[in-house]
């Protein structure tokens, strides 16, 4: 394990936390993993950069033509009435000779501008007569030349540490000649599902059993964030089995994420198990769905526990586990999800005292403007509502919504980029 935490826990008499209070608390406790590795640029997509990329070269490395056309000395235009002999041809990838006074060079996009030339005139406004080119006298001086170092100067930092590498970052690194990148090691996240009622898909259901959907939702969520899953499987509803699973997770992973068993019922063993072998901060968050969330430590390994209902699991992961995982992976800056202001295509006359997160779908209204449809059920057990939705509609406590009001929308597409 390479993370560290500060001792202490939330006082037992602390009131229910707001969403932001809970996020701030979580991010104050976790640290990025210290381990990093060097990978080839081809294998770096989606990884988090551990060491900044600094350019050792100017980009462009020389003055070059921004267009296909003719390189000239602008002063020669008036002197020669715009008629210049074409003395050389400079395709991209070649280097011309110094431009003789009173001549033009046929030049192509990206080719070095020959010494002595101070302008490039695009071919579309020129006329060629054999070995002579006719150039308008009003052609602009200094035009169509990309200057050396105009994009990047040698010694400049071109990609900051703490960024998840997207295709454009790989292209930028390659443009300054970088072949390898130092990235954070992939975060190892142990997952476990608590409950004797759970069965594995593909197996027959026993009396009172349900298929374990949370296991596969968690795997997908973690892998979409770039994590590496350590699957601890379904844990029997006993204190001994729960302790054994937690110890294995602490030994093999950087973070433990559990679904179910974080309440205080007789068959909820995660809370006493974590308290037996570690420390636990257990609190309620003023949101719906997903009020009970647990966070603590098993040794030096942070533990995150979510409700067992599948919608509650999904929502609390997106809101709370996601920023924890991103921070531990080494991502810097604001980890808040993107919120869009969109028009409600529904009425919501009976608000909750807590912040509500409803499943919303993007639809086109009668006037052609994008608006949000809301899933009719509030139930935290209806996983099909998450698959139906494009994101979460966030409603402030006590807010009544009328069709046409603007509401906050968190798109799933932005949560897992």
PEPEWO-V5921 format. One record per residue. N is the residue number from 1. PHI is phi in degrees with one decimal (NA if undefined). PSI is psi as a letter, one per 30 degrees, with the letter a starting at -180 (none if undefined). Layout:
BEGIN
[[N | PHI | PSI] [N | PHI | PSI]]
END
This chain:
BEGIN
[[1 | NA | k] [2 | -124.4 | g] [3 | -98.9 | l] [4 | -140.9 | l] [5 | -144.0 | l] [6 | -94.0 | k] [7 | -70.4 | l] [8 | 110.4 | l] [9 | -146.3 | l] [10 | -69.7 | k] [11 | -56.5 | k] [12 | -63.7 | f] [13 | -93.6 | g] [14 | -68.1 | k] [15 | -70.6 | l] [16 | -54.6 | k] [17 | -84.3 | l] [18 | -77.5 | l] [19 | -56.1 | e] [20 | -68.8 | e] [21 | -60.5 | e] [22 | -65.4 | e] [23 | -63.0 | e] [24 | -60.7 | e] [25 | -62.5 | e] [26 | -59.9 | e] [27 | -69.8 | f] [28 | -75.1 | f] [29 | -96.8 | f] [30 | -97.9 | l] [31 | -130.0 | l] [32 | -63.9 | k] [33 | -64.5 | k] [34 | -84.6 | f] [35 | -70.7 | k] [36 | -140.4 | l] [37 | -149.0 | l] [38 | -98.8 | k] [39 | -128.2 | l] [40 | -64.1 | l] [41 | -58.3 | e] [42 | -66.3 | f] [43 | -104.0 | g] [44 | -94.7 | f] [45 | -59.0 | k] [46 | 85.2 | f] [47 | -83.2 | l] [48 | -100.0 | k] [49 | -69.5 | k] [50 | -95.3 | f] [51 | -127.8 | k] [52 | -58.8 | l] [53 | -96.0 | k] [54 | -116.3 | k] [55 | -81.2 | k] [56 | -101.5 | g] [57 | -134.6 | l] [58 | -80.5 | k] [59 | -129.7 | j] [60 | -63.2 | l] [61 | -81.6 | f] [62 | -157.8 | l] [63 | -62.9 | k] [64 | -138.7 | l] [65 | -78.3 | k] [66 | -85.8 | f] [67 | -145.8 | l] [68 | -74.3 | k] [69 | 175.3 | b] [70 | -134.0 | k] [71 | -87.8 | k] [72 | -143.1 | l] [73 | -88.9 | k] [74 | -60.9 | e] [75 | -64.1 | f] [76 | -72.7 | f] [77 | -61.4 | e] [78 | -66.1 | e] [79 | -64.8 | e] [80 | -111.1 | g] [81 | 65.0 | g] [82 | 82.1 | g] [83 | -104.1 | j] [84 | -125.7 | k] [85 | -70.6 | k] [86 | -88.9 | j] [87 | -95.4 | f] [88 | -158.2 | l] [89 | -127.5 | k] [90 | -127.2 | j] [91 | -72.9 | l] [92 | -59.7 | k] [93 | 93.6 | f] [94 | -124.7 | l] [95 | -122.2 | k] [96 | -83.0 | a] [97 | -99.7 | l] [98 | -52.0 | k] [99 | -75.0 | k] [100 | -70.5 | k] [101 | -54.8 | k] [102 | 78.9 | g] [103 | -126.1 | l] [104 | -123.7 | l] [105 | -119.0 | k] [106 | -68.8 | k] [107 | -134.3 | l] [108 | -121.7 | l] [109 | -53.8 | k] [110 | 90.9 | f] [111 | -74.7 | k] [112 | -62.7 | k] [113 | -72.7 | k] [114 | -67.2 | k] [115 | -53.1 | k] [116 | 100.7 | f] [117 | -83.3 | k] [118 | -127.8 | g] [119 | -152.5 | l] [120 | -123.6 | k] [121 | -103.6 | k] [122 | -65.8 | k] [123 | -65.2 | f] [124 | -65.8 | f] [125 | -104.3 | g] [126 | -105.5 | l] [127 | -127.0 | k] [128 | -101.0 | k] [129 | -126.1 | j] [130 | 62.1 | c] [131 | -95.9 | g] [132 | -119.2 | k] [133 | -116.5 | k] [134 | -100.4 | k] [135 | -119.5 | k] [136 | -57.6 | k] [137 | -69.1 | f] [138 | -93.0 | g] [139 | -57.4 | k] [140 | -75.9 | k] [141 | -70.3 | k] [142 | 74.4 | g] [143 | -78.5 | l] [144 | 61.8 | h] [145 | -121.3 | k] [146 | -91.2 | j] [147 | -80.8 | k] [148 | -55.8 | k] [149 | 74.0 | g] [150 | -61.7 | e] [151 | -88.0 | e] [152 | -137.6 | k] [153 | -99.5 | k] [154 | -55.9 | k] [155 | 92.7 | f] [156 | -78.9 | k] [157 | -78.9 | k] [158 | -103.7 | f] [159 | -138.1 | k] [160 | -80.8 | l] [161 | -64.0 | l] [162 | 90.1 | g] [163 | -102.3 | k] [164 | -77.4 | k] [165 | -75.9 | j] [166 | -99.3 | l] [167 | -53.3 | e] [168 | -66.2 | e] [169 | -68.5 | e] [170 | -63.6 | e] [171 | -62.4 | e] [172 | -65.5 | e] [173 | -61.3 | e] [174 | -64.0 | e] [175 | -67.1 | f] [176 | -105.8 | g] [177 | 84.8 | g] [178 | -81.4 | k] [179 | -104.8 | f] [180 | -133.9 | k] [181 | -130.2 | k] [182 | -91.7 | j] [183 | -126.2 | l] [184 | -65.8 | k] [185 | -59.0 | k] [186 | -62.2 | k] [187 | -70.8 | k] [188 | -94.6 | k] [189 | -120.1 | j] [190 | -85.3 | k] [191 | -120.6 | k] [192 | -144.2 | k] [193 | -117.8 | k] [194 | -106.5 | k] [195 | 146.1 | k] [196 | -70.1 | f] [197 | -80.5 | f] [198 | -89.1 | k] [199 | -127.0 | l] [200 | -86.1 | k] [201 | -52.8 | k] [202 | 99.2 | f] [203 | -100.6 | l] [204 | -69.0 | k] [205 | -79.8 | k] [206 | -86.3 | l] [207 | -57.7 | k] [208 | 74.4 | g] [209 | -94.7 | l] [210 | -131.7 | l] [211 | -75.3 | k] [212 | -81.2 | i] [213 | -77.3 | e] [214 | -60.7 | e] [215 | -58.1 | e] [216 | -84.6 | e] [217 | -63.2 | e] [218 | -62.2 | e] [219 | -56.4 | e] [220 | -64.6 | e] [221 | -62.3 | e] [222 | -68.0 | e] [223 | -67.6 | e] [224 | -64.3 | f] [225 | -87.1 | g] [226 | 92.8 | g] [227 | -83.7 | l] [228 | -111.2 | k] [229 | -87.2 | k] [230 | -108.5 | j] [231 | -89.4 | j] [232 | -89.7 | f] [233 | 75.7 | a] [234 | -87.3 | k] [235 | -102.6 | k] [236 | -61.4 | l] [237 | -78.4 | i] [238 | -135.0 | l] [239 | -63.9 | e] [240 | -64.9 | e] [241 | -66.4 | e] [242 | -66.9 | e] [243 | -61.7 | e] [244 | -62.3 | e] [245 | -65.7 | e] [246 | -64.1 | e] [247 | -64.4 | e] [248 | -63.5 | e] [249 | -60.1 | e] [250 | -65.0 | e] [251 | -74.7 | e] [252 | -105.7 | f] [253 | -134.3 | l] [254 | -93.8 | f] [255 | -152.6 | k] [256 | -112.3 | k] [257 | -123.6 | k] [258 | -121.0 | k] [259 | -118.8 | k] [260 | 83.6 | l] [261 | 79.0 | g] [262 | -99.1 | g] [263 | -85.6 | a] [264 | -120.1 | g] [265 | -75.2 | l] [266 | -63.0 | f] [267 | -101.5 | g] [268 | -99.1 | j] [269 | -100.3 | f] [270 | -64.9 | e] [271 | -59.9 | e] [272 | -65.7 | f] [273 | -66.9 | e] [274 | -64.8 | e] [275 | -66.5 | f] [276 | -69.8 | e] [277 | -115.2 | g] [278 | -158.5 | b] [279 | -129.2 | l] [280 | -137.9 | k] [281 | -106.6 | j] [282 | -119.6 | k] [283 | -149.2 | l] [284 | -101.8 | k] [285 | -117.9 | k] [286 | -79.1 | i] [287 | -134.2 | l] [288 | -140.4 | k] [289 | -83.7 | l] [290 | 102.5 | h] [291 | -62.7 | e] [292 | -84.2 | k] [293 | -135.1 | k] [294 | -117.6 | k] [295 | -142.7 | k] [296 | -170.4 | a] [297 | -139.6 | k] [298 | -113.7 | j] [299 | 66.2 | b] [300 | -98.8 | g] [301 | -99.0 | k] [302 | -68.7 | k] [303 | -124.8 | k] [304 | -125.4 | k] [305 | -119.3 | k] [306 | -116.5 | l] [307 | -62.0 | l] [308 | -84.2 | f] [309 | -60.9 | k] [310 | -63.2 | e] [311 | -71.6 | e] [312 | -61.4 | e] [313 | -58.2 | e] [314 | -62.9 | e] [315 | -67.1 | e] [316 | -67.7 | e] [317 | -63.5 | e] [318 | -61.0 | e] [319 | -82.7 | e] [320 | -120.9 | e] [321 | -70.0 | e] [322 | -56.9 | e] [323 | -62.6 | e] [324 | -62.5 | e] [325 | -64.1 | e] [326 | -62.9 | e] [327 | -65.0 | e] [328 | -67.0 | f] [329 | -75.4 | f] [330 | 104.9 | g] [331 | -69.1 | k] [332 | -109.7 | l] [333 | 82.0 | a] [334 | -75.1 | k] [335 | -100.6 | g] [336 | -64.9 | k] [337 | -69.8 | l] [338 | -67.3 | k] [339 | -118.8 | k] [340 | -105.1 | k] [341 | -94.4 | j] [342 | -126.6 | l] [343 | -80.5 | k] [344 | -78.4 | k] [345 | -99.1 | h] [346 | -152.3 | l] [347 | -105.4 | k] [348 | -135.7 | i] [349 | -83.9 | f] [350 | -122.0 | i] [351 | -74.7 | l] [352 | -99.4 | l] [353 | -76.5 | f] [354 | -104.6 | l] [355 | -65.6 | k] [356 | -106.4 | k] [357 | -123.9 | j] [358 | -99.7 | l] [359 | -79.8 | k] [360 | -123.3 | k] [361 | -122.6 | k] [362 | -76.8 | k] [363 | -136.2 | l] [364 | -101.4 | k] [365 | -74.2 | l] [366 | -62.3 | f] [367 | -91.3 | g] [368 | 89.2 | f] [369 | -86.1 | k] [370 | -67.9 | k] [371 | -141.5 | l] [372 | -111.5 | k] [373 | -97.1 | k] [374 | -114.9 | k] [375 | -68.4 | k] [376 | -69.4 | f] [377 | -98.4 | k] [378 | -87.8 | f] [379 | -58.3 | k] [380 | -84.0 | g] [381 | -99.7 | f] [382 | -92.6 | i] [383 | -65.6 | f] [384 | -61.7 | f] [385 | -67.7 | e] [386 | -72.4 | e] [387 | -66.3 | e] [388 | -69.9 | e] [389 | -85.7 | l] [390 | -102.6 | f] [391 | 171.2 | a] [392 | -111.8 | k] [393 | -92.0 | k] [394 | -100.8 | k] [395 | -116.8 | k] [396 | -65.4 | l] [397 | -56.4 | k] [398 | 76.2 | g] [399 | -85.1 | k] [400 | -89.8 | k] [401 | -110.6 | k] [402 | -112.2 | k] [403 | -50.1 | k] [404 | 102.4 | f] [405 | -66.9 | l] [406 | -89.3 | k] [407 | -131.1 | l] [408 | -80.1 | k] [409 | -131.3 | k] [410 | -104.5 | j] [411 | -73.1 | k] [412 | -59.3 | e] [413 | -60.3 | e] [414 | -87.2 | f] [415 | -72.2 | f] [416 | -126.7 | h] [417 | -75.6 | none]]
END
